[in-house]
């Protein structure tokens, strides 16, 4: 029988989802429950691995034991943290695309609205006793949003923004979409969409081609009063260039959920520039994907993708190591 090894600690409801979806096709083993000896045996027998972050979940010597594995399904949507050089070269790796799209889209919209309505500043003034009704609210209706990465997150955000009358300019790898948009293109069209947009949402995966994609030149293409929202990875935007843009242009605003140095990936939270002292920055601790029920949805999607693999059906979210190494 096919063996599926789950390499991260899983809650009761998530276990039920994995067993209910995969139990008839495979023997599902949770290796965090096992002794070191039994764990080593199960990893050696595994045909499929379901992992959150294999670099943290597997010891260096354990990577040598997974030579039988044919697929690794990630619970995470991103794959930039995968130690590709430690994995078999023929291993099929699939990310969990779209698993967190709805919660991240809501978070992105909340940040956009908070900035558009200047809610934090007006709250602070009220707390200080200033009742200022003179400032005119900005409206989203009629504005344009460039969504860099028109995948699951980008499409989910576009649907929310469309309800508020926002025009959508999407960028993806194919330049095609079934969604209703004003424009769809590829990264070759980056200058065009950045010139047009009032709002720029970064929802791209971090790969060799997107690392440092937004630097001084690209920031200069944006409108003086544009709102830049990053829910993807900090490294897609050049940190120093963004700080200088914000410092020099108080009408330009950044909503940062994804930072350059974060505890989960780097062991600490730190910025090389004092972003959080700037009045035109709104930050959140990379929690846009964390919402009630999000782990259950992510587990269900991951299990369904494994099920497709075991049934010899096309899988989603295929990852090419050449894009990351």
Buried (B, 14 or more C-beta within 10 A) or exposed (E): EBBBBBBBEBEEEBBBBBBEBBEEBBBBBBBEEBEEEEBBBBBBBBBBBBBBBBEEBBEEEBBEBBEEBBBBBBBBBBBBBBBBEBBEEEBBBBBBBBBBBBBBBBBBBBBBEBBBBBEEBBEEBEEEEEEEEEEEEBEBEEBBBBBBBBBBBBBBBBBBBBEBEBBBBBBBEEBEBEBEBEBBBEBEBBEBBBEBBBBBBBBBBBBEEBBEBBBEEBBEBBBEEBBBBBBBBBBBBBBEBBBBBBBEBEEBBBBBBBBBBBEEBEEEEEBEBEBEEBEBBBBBEBEBBEBEEBBBBBBBBBBBBBBBBBEEEEBBBEBEBEBBE
